[in-house]
Amino acid sequence: MSNISCCSLPRIDPESPGESLRDGRQGRWAIDGLGALDVQGDGRAGRLLLTHGAGAGQDSAFLVTLRRELADAGVQTLAIEFDYLRGMREAGRRRPPPRVERLVEELARWCDRMSQFSPSPLWLGGKSMGGRVASLLAAREGAAGLVLCGYPFHPPRRPESLRLDHWSSLACPTLVVQGSRDPFGTRTEVAGYALPACAEVHWLEDGDHDWKPRRGSGRDQAGLLREGAQRIAAFMSRHR
């Protein structure tokens, strides 16, 4: 998704995604009243409404590669971007995201529309901040399942500021795929958290927040992205 600007995409009305999803079509569209949508993968392992992190959108190297690996593993991703990021692109400068409550409402609108048309239950998920937004929506309204890639358990260097208050309300299958060195929540730190029974954590050895291992680890980011995608596909298939 090198250019997710709605101006560069074919426009379809809000009712049309259902036909595309049911027919297994992949592509990029501008959904009237919502924004840009990128659909990739055939969905044999499930369908995932996928959000992005705070500072980079769906064209980030991480998400471009992850979506490709998920498609290869059978997961169809419905990739979206929040409105503030579209404004950031148009202005040509970075800006912070709005309050998380506003993003939850925006994701809820996407979820309501896409869930009406998805041929199978729609999972929610995202990278970092996007995963937090997805988890807040799932805690409030429920979901078929959650996929959280690099969950921001706390801000870096502030382990006391946990973002877990809403996790006690989660009841759906929840998979966290986390680098073991992630400064937003390391393996050692997360081991001390009381996560709900529905949550499972898969650790990517030596990965950081973007699943990049250290050069001397004998691993590479591409391998960890593939491992993460395959784990996600297996988890979603198991809970279909």
N, C-alpha and C positions, 0 to 999 in steps of 0.2 A: 504494500500500500504506500507507494512512494508519494502519492498525492491523494489525500482523502478529502480535499475541498469539494463541497457539494456542487460548486459551480462546474466542476469538470466531470461530473457523473451523470448518467441517465437518470431522470426523475421518474418515480412511480408513486402512486397514491398509497396511503397507509394500508389499504386492503390487499394490495398486490403481493406482498411478501409470502403470503400463504401458498399461492400457486407456485412460486419459485421454490419454496422449501419442500412442498409435497412432490414436486417434479425432480428434486435433487439437483436443481440448477445451482451453479456457483457463479459469483461475480460481485460487482460493486454497484451500489445504487444509492441515490439520494431519496430518503423516505420523507415525504411531505409532512411537516409538523414535528419531525424527530431529528433528522440529520443523516449522516452518511452511514451506510451499512456495508460491510465486507463479509461475504459468505464463502467459506472454503472448507472442503472435505465433504464426504458422502454421508456421514452420520451413522454408519453401521455400529459404532460404539457409543453413540449418544450425541447430543447437541448442547453446546456451551455458549451462552451469551457472555462475551469476554470484554472486560474493560481494561484500562491502561493505568500506568503510574502517574504520579503528580506532575512530572516534568517532561515526559516524552509520550507521544501518542502511539498509534498502531503501526506507524512506520519505523519505530525503533528497531534496531537490529535484533534485539532480544525477542520482541513479539513477532516480527516477520519470520524469524527462524522457528519459534515455538509453534506458530500457527501451521507452518509447513510440516513440522514433525507430528503435530496432532492430526493433521489431515492424513498423513501416511499411516498413522496408527488407527484411523477410523473415526476420529472425533470431528464433527462439523463445528466450526467456530463461527459465531455471528459476532463480528468485531465491531464495536462502536467507539466513538469518542465523545467526551462530554463537551458541552457548549463552550465552556471557558477556553478549552484548548483550540477550538475552531477560531475563537476571537483572538487568541494568541498568535495563531498562524496568520490571520488577516492583518494584524497590527505589526507583525514582524518582530515582536519582542516578547520576552518571557514575562509571565505574570503568575502569581500564586493561585491555586485553586480556591473556589469559594468554600464556605463552611460545608462540612461533610453532610449535614442534613439536606442541603440543597442538592447535592449530588445523589443522595439516596432517592429523593423525589424524582430526579431526572431518570435514574436507572429504573425506577418503578414504572415510569411511563413506557420505556422501552420494553420492559418485561411483560407488562400487560398486553401490549400490542403483539409482540412476537410469540407469546405463549398461546395466543388464540389460533395461530397458524402452524405451529411446530407439529410435525407428524409424531413426535415422541416428546416425553417430558423434558422441559428446558432447564438445564443447570445454569447456575450463576457462578461467575468467577472473575478473576482479574489479577493483574500484577500489582503488588505493593498496595498503594492507596486504593486502586480499583478493587482489590480483593477485600479491603476493609469495608468499602462501600457495599459490595455484594453481601458481605456477612451481616452488616447492619440491616439490609433489606430482608435477608433470609430470617434473621432473628425476629423481625417485626411481622412478616407476612408468610413465612415459610418458603420452601423451595424444594425442587426435586433433589437437589444436591448442590454442593459448593466445591469449587476448586480454587485454592488460594496459593498463588505463586509468589514466594518471598513475602509472606505476611508481615506487616509492620507491627510486631508485638509491642514495640516501644520505639520512641525516637532514638537515633544513635547517641550513645553516651548518656542516656537518661533512662536506665532500666527501671527506675521507680515509677515511670509514667506509663503504666500498662494500658493497652487498648483491648481489654478482655471483658469488660463489664457486661457486654451483651451476649457473650458466648454461652452463658448459662441458659439462654433462651433458644439456642440452636437445637434443632431436633432432626435435621436432615443429614444424610451422609456427607461428611466434610473431609476433604483431603488437603493438607498443607504440604506443599513441596518447597523445601527450604534448604538453602546452602548451609552447611555446618558452621561456616564462619560469618554468617549474615549479621552485620552490626545492628539490625533491627530485631534480632532474636537468635542467639547462637544455640547450638545443641545443648550446652551446659545450662544456659538460662531457661530454655523451654522445658527442660527436664524437671524444673521446679514448679511449673505451672499446673494448676488443676484444670485440665481441659475436659470438656464433656465427653461422654462415652461415644458419641457419634463421630468424634474427630480422630483422624489418624494423621501422623506426620511422617513423611518420607524425607530422609536426609540425603542430600547430594554432597558426597564427601569432598571437603575442602572448598566448596563453592561459597561465593560471597552473595551479595544481594542480587546480582545479575547472573548468578550461577557460574562465575568465573573462578577457576581454581588457581592457586599459585603455580608459577612456572615449574617449580621443582616437585610438584605433586605427582607427576606422571599422568595427569588427566588434562583434558581440555574442555573449553566451554561447549563446543559442539557436542561432545559426548555426553555432558551433563544435561544439555537441553534435550537430547534424544532420550536419555534415561528418564527425565522428568515427564516427557510427553507419553512415553510408553507406560509409565506408572499411572498417569492420569487416565489413559484409555482403559487400562486394566481395571482401575477402581470404578470408573463409570460403567463399564460392562458388567462388573460384579453386582452393581446396585440398580440395574435396569429392572 
